[in-house]
Amino acid sequence: MRAENLHRVFPKSVALVAMFVGGFMLSSCSTSPQVGGCSIAPQANCQGANLAGAHLNNADLHGANLTGADLSGAHLGNANLSGADLSRTDLSKTNLGNANLSGVKSGGFTGEPNSLPSRWNSYNGYLLGPGANLSGADLSRINVPDTVKLDLHGANLSYANFTAGMVSGASAQADFSNANMEHADLTNAQMFGANFTDADMRFSHVYWTGFTNANLTGVNFIGAKLGNAYINDGLTMKDGVRTDSTTSCTNRKPGPCSGPDLSAP
């Protein structure tokens, strides 16, 4: 790390005591390390900061605003980025191995990271993983390879757009269990064998969605539009599915949807 990125000016009367710890220059006059105009601390406002190549392994940046920051080549292994906003960042060759990305917001980032935590993937400027904040994300026409498991357990997918997506294959089923999918749009998406256990899908749009062999156990479909969704009897698990009169069932009749294919009488 270049010294000019860490330079600070203090009154002459203040004794300067500095030391390097884990890639940071720490000062006795500062509560948080300063790198590229960014205070390395929880909830920090680092919008547009230049952190290219910075050594930030083990840094605590949970809840930080990093929108538009240059993180190219930065080392963020084991860093706490939970709840941080990484929208429109440059993640070219960034090391995010073992970082805590729970609740992280993304979208519009450029480049591709060198490494990501286990169970995380990147797609079209988004970081996809368990607990991710993907509210309003445009994932339309996403095509996840059959060998890649999309793990969005507990993710915030409210208002997300999955239209015409192919997100779950025969050998690597996607995991949407416990996800918040209120108002999500899954029109024409294929969810072969996906796990939706206890997902909140209230007011979602699932017209013509393929749920072949999916696990819909405990899904909340209140207010959802299920018109022509494909739910194969005997293979799609659906114990405890919740519907009511506000649900439009698979045969486009108002609920409750009591049929084996979630149709209404």
Secondary structure, DSSP 8 states (H G I E B T S, - for coil): --GGGG-----TTS---EEEETTEEEETT-SS-EETTEE-STT-B-TT-B-TT-B-TT-B-TT-B-TT-B-TT-B-TT-B-TT-B-TT-B-TT-B-TT-B-TT-B--S-BS--SB--TT-EEETTEEE-TT-B-TT-B-TT-B--TT---B-TT-B-TT-B-TT-EEE-SSS--B-TT-B-TT-B-TT-EETT-B-TT-B-TT-B-TT-B-TT-B-TT-B-TT-B-TT-B--TTTSB-TT-B--TT-B-TTS-BS---STTS---
